[in-house]
Amino acid sequence: MKKTLEEHADRFSDIASDYDDSQDSEEYRACVSLVVHYADPSEDDTVLDLGTGTGAIALALAPDAKRVVGRDISEGMLEQARTKAAEVGIENVEFGEGRFRDPNVDDAEDIDIVVSNFAMHHLSDEEKREAIEVIADLEPERFVLGDVMFFGEPNPDEPFYSPEVDDPSTVGYLADALTDAGFVLTAVEAVHEQVGVLVAERVPPVDE
Ligand SMILES: C[S@@+](CC[C@H](N)C(=O)[O-])C[C@H]1O[C@@H](n2cnc3c(N)ncnc32)[C@H](O)[C@@H]1O
């Protein structure tokens, strides 16, 4: 991670009230749509949204899910998410502090689907691998990851990441980390050469 958790949290809290208006790129919107499409929760499913921010994904999934748990390190972003949920009367979503590598999920809570959009690229390669192992330990049916990721060569001149704060991985690295953690990659969507969505499903042991 190129900044501490506190620095990232403060950075996002500072821009929280303008965040939604600033997310106007075609690629961001495409990524949101694809993550929502592939998450596809049923009314019995509990969804965990990591790096939920102002709740773009969590609030889109809540009407179809049993419950959505949104986790983020930025209290300012979480506050925006709670305000939006209250404004539209969504009650089956809970927003609170939690990190990729320590999501702060109740042990008793069964997580069926994990999603994350445009957030994991703040972690280094090794930290992403640790986060993916933590996610696998929650034993979700699937993990849908939309993010900045490199399908080709990194290009710091592109607008999708800031080299001084962001640390995107290659698609190959993410695919290896997911498969090493016991997931099978069932879809790879390239939105842009630096933005994509990976769908990883867990293969249950034969006696499950
Ligand atoms: C670019 S925003 C994306 C928010 C939302 N998922 C979306 O699609 O609009 C990235 C979010 O990741 C959060 N974040 C960064 N590092 C994190 C970490 N280690 N654990 C949890 N959230 C983190 C930030 O606070 C920020 O709210």
PDBQT file of the ligand as one rigid body, heavy atoms in Angstrom, charges set to zero:
ROOT
HETATM    1  C1  LIG A 301     -12.756   4.639  -5.400  1.00  0.00    +0.000 C 
HETATM    2  S1  LIG A 301     -13.696   4.264  -3.959  1.00  0.00    +0.000 S 
HETATM    3  C2  LIG A 301     -14.860   3.034  -4.560  1.00  0.00    +0.000 C 
HETATM    4  C3  LIG A 301     -16.144   3.023  -3.765  1.00  0.00    +0.000 C 
HETATM    5  C4  LIG A 301     -17.252   2.133  -4.314  1.00  0.00    +0.000 C 
HETATM    6  N1  LIG A 301     -16.918   0.748  -4.227  1.00  0.00    +0.000 N 
HETATM    7  C5  LIG A 301     -17.643   2.495  -5.725  1.00  0.00    +0.000 C 
HETATM    8  O1  LIG A 301     -17.688   1.615  -6.589  1.00  0.00    +0.000 OA
HETATM    9  O2  LIG A 301     -17.961   3.670  -5.964  1.00  0.00    +0.000 OA
HETATM   10  C6  LIG A 301     -12.552   3.276  -3.022  1.00  0.00    +0.000 C 
HETATM   11  C7  LIG A 301     -13.001   3.002  -1.597  1.00  0.00    +0.000 C 
HETATM   12  O3  LIG A 301     -12.135   2.014  -1.031  1.00  0.00    +0.000 OA
HETATM   13  C8  LIG A 301     -11.926   2.330   0.327  1.00  0.00    +0.000 C 
HETATM   14  N2  LIG A 301     -10.735   1.634   0.782  1.00  0.00    +0.000 N 
HETATM   15  C9  LIG A 301      -9.436   1.889   0.474  1.00  0.00    +0.000 A 
HETATM   16  N3  LIG A 301      -8.633   1.007   1.080  1.00  0.00    +0.000 NA
HETATM   17  C10 LIG A 301      -9.431   0.152   1.769  1.00  0.00    +0.000 A 
HETATM   18  C11 LIG A 301      -9.197  -0.979   2.600  1.00  0.00    +0.000 A 
HETATM   19  N4  LIG A 301      -7.963  -1.423   2.841  1.00  0.00    +0.000 N 
HETATM   20  N5  LIG A 301     -10.261  -1.631   3.135  1.00  0.00    +0.000 NA
HETATM   21  C12 LIG A 301     -11.527  -1.191   2.900  1.00  0.00    +0.000 A 
HETATM   22  N6  LIG A 301     -11.816  -0.114   2.137  1.00  0.00    +0.000 NA
HETATM   23  C13 LIG A 301     -10.778   0.549   1.580  1.00  0.00    +0.000 A 
HETATM   24  C14 LIG A 301     -11.836   3.848   0.336  1.00  0.00    +0.000 C 
HETATM   25  O4  LIG A 301     -12.053   4.397   1.616  1.00  0.00    +0.000 OA
HETATM   26  C15 LIG A 301     -12.912   4.224  -0.689  1.00  0.00    +0.000 C 
HETATM   27  O5  LIG A 301     -14.150   4.441  -0.063  1.00  0.00    +0.000 OA
ENDROOT
TORSDOF 0
